[in-house]
Amino acid sequence: MSLKFSRRLAVSVISLAIAGAAFAQAKPPIKIVHTAPLSGQLGSVGKLQAIAVDIAVEDINKSGGINGSMIEIVRYDDQLRPDQGVLRVREAHGAGALAVLGPMSSTQWETARATINQLKIPAVNMNANKPGIGGRPYGTRLNTPDDVALPQGFAEFAKLFPKAKRVVIMADVREAAGKSAAEEWTKLAKSKGLEVVGTLEFTSGQTDFSPVAIKLKDLKPDMVLASILSGDAGKLARELQIQDVQAPILCSPLIYPGVFPQTVVKTVGAQAKQWFTVGQASNDYASGDLVAYKKFVDRYVAAIAKDAALNQFQPPNVSNTSLGYDAVYLVALSARKAGIDGSTPIDSARDKLRDAINAQKTFRGVNEIVFDANGDGAEKVGALQVDPATSTWKFLTAK
């Protein structure tokens, strides 16, 4: 081959590469809506989830997007309200989004899933805990439901307190996940031969938890099984310290995401160690690709550290925000496999994505998620405890 011909060939290859890149850039973007509470009681959870989602979008777009189409995230604040969750799904459909990430809570998801299936828009939930609300054919849930997660976490927790006999159940039973968790806790306690000496109900978002703390003290439990949001748990923690109630408290995953470990340590110091939760990941461990997970954690921590507005999240608590990262990858990799790009007619693209997601029995991202026929995912979960020394969650058994 002559030198002149070799140079012409090299120029041609470079030209084709540039033309290919230009063609990829010319493809229309693919919209994905992320709806979450960005204000209100769980605003911190939504903001942290948004960071995980954005890291995944950056990674996907750097690797060529979805068959040459870049992902464009459209973000909505649904304030954790069921009516707003439904409205955001409708807005996502009208805006031509390929899929929706969210809405977040069990009540929101259970309310919105009929609309999701009516509008035929794929949606992926990352947080809902209530059993039996997967939402197929268009709805998929990554988070492990309570009927699977709570028994696993309780088994580890109970080993720490073999002499416990008296149990109190605590929940906001007007909230979907709270009611289902209270029922599951009661069943688990009785299966272990423990005496349920009382069930304390409260209203999520109430300002005064002193009556709850006083009642709990009077019941003299050896342990508490609770379903409570992190903001409420922080208020209760202070009242328990005032009343000198130090019984260990195992919470459903409602308390797991967000900033509870940081805030409770600031509030009650070393007594924060009385708080436990059920979860699938810590800052050090997740069930999927551990190398990829540690890279994600480093970037997640760095993203929080460089934004002065996120100082309240220090030190970062990763918890289940990594499911936001996996949700983007589930959608993107399924869409790639289905041959979807930004020029695919939207109704056809949504149906192809639905089929591609539903065909997956196991998804291995930074978490390993196994799906059942209803679209409910499950990960390997355990029990975690607040570590006052680091203000983060730590697994009871080494992972």
Secondary structure, DSSP 4 states (H G I P E B T S, - for coil): --HHHHHHHHHHHHHHHHHHHHHHHHSPPEEEEEEE--SSTTHHHHHHHHHHHHHHHHHHHHTTTBTTBPEEEEEEE-TT-HHHHHHHHHHHHHTT-SEEE---SHHHHHHHHHHHHHHT--EEESS--STT---TTTEEE-SPPHHHHHHHHHHHHHHT-TT--EEEEEE-TTSHHHHHHHHHHHHHHHHTT-EEEEEEE--TT-S--HHHHHHHHHH--SEEEEE--HHHHHHHHHHHHHTT----EEE-GGGSSSSHHHHHHHHHGGGGGGEEEEES--SS--SS-HHHHHHHHHHHHHHHHT-GGGGGGPSP--GGGHHHHHHHHHHHHHHHHTT--TTS-HHHHHHHHHHHHHT-SEEESSSEEEE-TTSBEE---EEEEEETTTTEEEESS--
